Amino acid sequence: MKNIKVLTVLLIILFVSSVGCSEEKEGPNKTYYESGKLKTESIYKNGEKEGFFKTYYESGELQSETNFKNGKEEGLFKLYYKSGELRSETNLKNGFPDGPVKNYNENGELIKEN
């Protein structure tokens, strides 16, 4: 059940990260909550995300981080609790999970891996 929640959050983040990609963007990009606080930061190359991508809770804590290669998520994806503790991590290849998903409790202890 927790893996379904983690994958749901991952898919939501993927959706949010793809919003507005029809514009030809280049270089660093940041989006903000209505409150003015930082929501996302990324880098674009030739209109596609390239390099790091981070999302933040409205309270300012890091929510997730991943990397993009040729517009698709590639490498380690990490999701965090508001406390800053790692919630889950998995490797991504071409935007899809590639390998085990590791889930942690708020104390940082591994609680499930599959």
PEGI-V972609 format. One record per run of one state. SS is the DSSP state (a for helix, b for strand, c for the rest). FROM is the first residue (numbers start at 1). TO is the last residue. Records with the same first field share a line. If there is no record, write none. Layout:
SS->FROM-TO + FROM-TO
//
This chain:
c->1-1 + 19-26 + 33-37 + 46-47 + 57-61 + 70-71 + 74-74 + 81-85 + 94-95 + 105-109 + 114-114
a->2-18
b->27-32 + 38-45 + 48-56 + 62-69 + 72-73 + 75-80 + 86-93 + 96-104 + 110-113
//
